[in-house]
Amino acid sequence: MTSVLQAKERKEFRGSVLTRLRQEGNIPAVVYGAKVESKPIYFSEADFTKIVRKVGRNGVISLDLDGQKHNVVLSDYQADPIKNEIIHVDLLAVDMSKEITANVRVVLIGDAAGVKDGGVMQQSLHEVSMTATPDNIPQTVEVDVTNMQVNETMTIADVKSNQSYEINHTEDEVIASILPPKQEVEIHSGEKQNEGTPENEEGRETKASEE
């Protein structure tokens, strides 16, 4: 279900005009893509925030530009880290029947059995690139880690069963793994150690993301 965002074309481009737009509660933006020449526009920050909260980062928005409707997705944005507000937005007009590529956040769900046994969860991949028609791009990819044990890994192959989108990563790329407790690593023994929490939790090593 799309949500309608009312927008107007920007005719003036001076910095003072952009400043005034923002002071009046608007966001300067650009829309481009399917059946749309690149156009500078602006819309209400409050309306935009409300709609993105509703449809999500990758959701389809119905842009009403001076009476003309376009299906758009949020392509990119610039934010002011000090004021914690969005200062510019890029909207991509899409053809709902044609595939697009988007980055989608990976969310680990469940309490892993290996973590309960003292292991350390390491998430190597926080975002995946996927291709699908605009309405089939999910807001997040949920990965259930409940049954993961110490020394086990979860890879792209484990989440590739969904047929509505294609994940653009190799199947052996690791999403998450559970590292053994540090005390077990130091002992270098294949035998099962006594269960319990590591003595020095803060000293455990974690491997940095390869990306």
N, C-alpha and C positions, 0 to 999 in steps of 0.2 A: 504493500500500500504506500503510494507516494504522498508526500506532504508538500503543500504549495508555499513557495517563498516568493514574495512580491519584490521585484527589483526594477530599477530605473537605469537608463543608460547615462553614463557620465559624458558630458560635453566639454568640460573644462578640466585642465590637467595641472594647473599650478599647485605648488606645494601648499599654499595658503588655503586653496579650495579643499584639498584632501584633509588638512587639519580641521577645517570647519565641519566637514562631513563626519569626521570621527567625534568631534565635540558634540555633534547633534545626535550621537548614538548610532551612527551608520558605519559599515565596513566597506571600503573600496575593494573592488574585485575585478576579475577578468573572466569572461566565459568564452570558450572556444571548443571546437570539435565537430561532431556530426551536424551537418546542415547549418552551421553557425560560423560566420566569420568572426575572428577574434574581436571581442567588444569589451570596452571598459564599462563597468556597471557599479552600482552600489545598492546596499539593502540594509535593513535594520539589524543591528547586532543582536538585539533581544530575540527577534524572530528567528534569526539564523541559529543562535545557540539553542533555542527551544526545539527546533526541527532536528538538529544534529543529535541532541539528546534522545529524541524520539526514534530516529531511523538508524543512528549509529554512524561511525566514521566512514563506512563504505556503503551506506544506504543511498537509495535513489531519491533525489529531490526533484519535485516539479517546479521549475523556475518560470515564473510569470514575468516576462520582460516586456513592460509596456504593452501588455495584452497578448503577447506571443508566448506560447508554452514550449518549454524544452525540458527533457529529462536530463538531469545532470548529476554527477557525483563529485565529491570533494577530491580534487586532484592534489592540491598542495595549499599550505597556508604559512603566513609569517606571523609570529607572535612577539610581543614585547615582554621579555622575561621579568622586567622590573615591575611593570604595571599588571602583568599577568592577564593581558588581553590580546585578542587577535587584531592585527593591523592591516592584513591584506589576505585575500583568498583567491585561489585559482579553481574555477569550476570547469569540469570536462563534460561537454554535451555528448550524450551517448545514444546509440541506436540500440534499443532494447533487445533486438534479435542478434546483435553482433557481440562477440566476446571481447572482453577487456582484461587487462592484467592489473592486479592490485596487491598490495602488501597487507596481510592480515595477522593480527596478534595471536600468538600461541599462549593458551592458558592451561596450566596443569591443574587437574581437579582430583580430589581424593587424597586420603592419607596413606602414603606408601608404606607397605609392610616393612620394607628395608630400612626406612627412616625410623620406624618404631623400634627396630632392632639396633639402632645406634648409627646407621649409615648416614651419609651426607648427600642430599639431593643436589644435583648440579644440572641447571637448565642451560644447554648450549645454544639453543635456537629460540629466540623470542618473537620472531616474525617469519612468516613464509610468504613467498610470492605465489599467486595462483591466477589461473585464467578461467573465466566463465562469463556467461551473459550477466549483465549488471544486476539482475534480480536474484542471481544464484551465488553472488559473492557473500559469504557469511561475515558477521561482525567479528567473530573470533573462531579459532580452531581449538576445540577442547580436547585435551589428551588425558585420559583416565590413567592415573599412575598407581591406583590402589593396590594392585597385585605385584608391583615391582619389588624385587628383592635386591639385596646388596650385590654389587657387581653386574647387575642387569642394566641394559640400555633400552630406550624406546627410540625407534627410528621413523623416518618418513614412511617407510613401508607399512608401519603399524597404523597409519592414519589415511592411507590412500584408497580406502574402500568406498568413499563417497563418490558417486558418479556424476554429481551435478557440477563439480568443478575439477580442474586439473592442477595439482600442486607442482610447481616448476623447480623441483629439487630432486636429486638422485635418491633412490630408495634407501641407501645405506647411510644417509646423513643423519647424525644423531640429534635427537630433540632433547632428551634428558637421560641422565644416568645416575646411579646411586653408588657413590664411592664408599669403600669400606671404612670403618672407624680407624683412626690413626694408629691405635694400639695394635690392631690386627696387621696393619701394613708393616709395622716395625718388627714384628715377630717373624715375618716371612714364613709362615707355616700354612700348609694346606688344611690342617686340622681345624675343626670348628672350635672357636674360642668361647669362653664364657660370655654369656650375654650381659650387656650393661652399657652404660654410656662411657665414652672415651674419657680418660683422665684429664686430658688437656684439650678441651673443645675449641678454644680460641686459636690454637696452633695448627688446626687442620689445614691442609693445603687444598686449594681449589684450582682447577685448570681454567685459564682464561678462554673466552670464546675465540674460536678460530676465525670468525668473520671480522 
